[in-house]
Amino acid sequence: MSERGAFWRNIVYEEIVGIVGQKNVYCDEADLLCYSRDAWQLTVPWIKGGGELPKPDFIVHPENAEQISEIVKLANRFRIPLIPFGGGAGVCGGTIPVHGGIVVDLKKMDRIVKVDHKSLLVTVQPGILGEVLERELNKMGYTLPHYPASMYCSTVGGFVACRSAGSLSSKYGKIEDMVAGMEVVIPTGEIIRIKPVPRSSTGPDLKQLFIGSEGTLGIITEVTLKIKHLPEERRFKAFIFKNLHSGIESVIKIFRKGVKPCVIRLYDYIDAQFTLKGKAEIPEGGSYLILGFDGSREIVDLEEKIATGICLEEGGVEVSRELAEHWWRHRYDMYYPDAFRSSYSIIADTVDVAAPYDKLEELYWTIKRTVEERNPGVTMMAHFSHFYEDGGSIYMIFFTQQQDHERAVKVYNSVWKDALEACLKVGGTISHHHGVGLVRAGWMHKEHGKAFDILKAIKRALDPNNIMNPGKLGL
């Protein structure tokens, strides 16, 4: 839109002001610059090297779904891109305004609309921060058991739009398992509601069309979520194994016994050393497992006993419970920028992938070996942070020191290319919960094959003018 000139911008500005009021529209250069990026790690060396990121033309703070509806209609009329924005905590470039346009910041829509105490449902607006919602629910004795690392700076709308996962996913599932209903402004400007019901047999589940859509199919304006009573007890255990295989086998056998720990985190040898910081010895090539159990005291006692027995049978050595409790207390620390990393020109990122158990170890080793062999100077470590009955996800973390910013960008892109190629070769999925954004956009056709044509057809049908977050999800 920027190339259309000042006169055109003034016309659009006045129309936006007419919808949301002048206090809710920003177009100063400093504001536009702030909304030109999210937490995508590639933007760091890019900016340090003198590169510029695309800026939006306007930032709008709507206060209700009706205002969003009018903004969407305006955008259709003028063919202006719209980029929904929550906390800006995404790590894949999902909110970068690649074609300019209007950033629709939803943080003023941050109310808890309703708590259904009998059905254990909470209805909220999309701009409420995860930590704020959790704190308010805790006051009532409830919890939304969804604790992503970005909890303090990401919104419920962002959770849903990116199919996020939290540290308790092995027991409670990802965000898509917690959504009961929603309200969405679709690309025509119409407001649709998907009512919260426990189950339905009335065709495809339309909620799942918008969950994970990253703002490409509409703007989520309200979400109804399933909540739980706060657990009576939450307890942790920690074990060290002689290798990664024994740790994974322990997890599989725990699930086969019908036990579902709320936390299961398995660290490879390198990541375990970073996590333990010398507080426990780990053998060369070993792994470190953290387990958490919650619920009534009787259930926690039983699950802990069964899981401990399995880990010991697999050769695990139990270490201090305090090590696992320390991780729990500091679980959000890893999300925030590291001054040491920045000072020494270290670039790092996480490629989150997933696979069923028959491919899980192969996925880990294939990505690690491929990346390290093809990219000298790059180290890759990992932890398996979300396990399920049929498989799990892996946080493949790479880091390298690159003083030259242009070189850093090239290495970064090379690592991502090699990692995703290796993932697809094994048969894993290229994203477990970080989403697609821009970093994986070019890989969606390889991930889905011919099925990707269905998603593109849905996009064309719902958004014929391609105004909704264009370029994301490979659309």
Secondary structure as GFF3:
##gff-version 3
##sequence-region A 1 475
A	DSSP	three_ten_helix	2	4	.	.	.	ID=ss1
A	DSSP	alpha_helix	6	20	.	.	.	ID=ss2
A	DSSP	three_ten_helix	22	24	.	.	.	ID=ss3
A	DSSP	beta_strand	25	26	.	.	.	ID=ss4
A	DSSP	alpha_helix	29	34	.	.	.	ID=ss5
A	DSSP	alpha_helix	43	48	.	.	.	ID=ss6
A	DSSP	beta_strand	58	60	.	.	.	ID=ss7
A	DSSP	alpha_helix	65	78	.	.	.	ID=ss8
A	DSSP	beta_strand	82	85	.	.	.	ID=ss9
A	DSSP	beta_strand	102	105	.	.	.	ID=ss10
A	DSSP	beta_strand	112	116	.	.	.	ID=ss11
A	DSSP	beta_strand	121	124	.	.	.	ID=ss12
A	DSSP	alpha_helix	130	139	.	.	.	ID=ss13
A	DSSP	beta_strand	142	143	.	.	.	ID=ss14
A	DSSP	alpha_helix	156	161	.	.	.	ID=ss15
A	DSSP	alpha_helix	169	172	.	.	.	ID=ss16
A	DSSP	three_ten_helix	175	177	.	.	.	ID=ss17
A	DSSP	beta_strand	179	185	.	.	.	ID=ss18
A	DSSP	beta_strand	191	194	.	.	.	ID=ss19
A	DSSP	alpha_helix	207	210	.	.	.	ID=ss20
A	DSSP	beta_strand	219	226	.	.	.	ID=ss21
A	DSSP	beta_strand	228	229	.	.	.	ID=ss22
A	DSSP	beta_strand	233	241	.	.	.	ID=ss23
A	DSSP	alpha_helix	244	256	.	.	.	ID=ss24
A	DSSP	beta_strand	263	267	.	.	.	ID=ss25
A	DSSP	alpha_helix	269	276	.	.	.	ID=ss26
A	DSSP	beta_strand	287	295	.	.	.	ID=ss27
A	DSSP	alpha_helix	297	313	.	.	.	ID=ss28
A	DSSP	beta_strand	317	319	.	.	.	ID=ss29
A	DSSP	alpha_helix	321	329	.	.	.	ID=ss30
A	DSSP	three_ten_helix	333	335	.	.	.	ID=ss31
A	DSSP	alpha_helix	339	343	.	.	.	ID=ss32
A	DSSP	beta_strand	346	356	.	.	.	ID=ss33
A	DSSP	alpha_helix	357	374	.	.	.	ID=ss34
A	DSSP	beta_strand	379	387	.	.	.	ID=ss35
A	DSSP	beta_strand	391	401	.	.	.	ID=ss36
A	DSSP	alpha_helix	405	426	.	.	.	ID=ss37
A	DSSP	three_ten_helix	441	443	.	.	.	ID=ss38
A	DSSP	alpha_helix	444	448	.	.	.	ID=ss39
A	DSSP	three_ten_helix	449	451	.	.	.	ID=ss40
A	DSSP	alpha_helix	452	462	.	.	.	ID=ss41
A	DSSP	three_ten_helix	472	474	.	.	.	ID=ss42
###
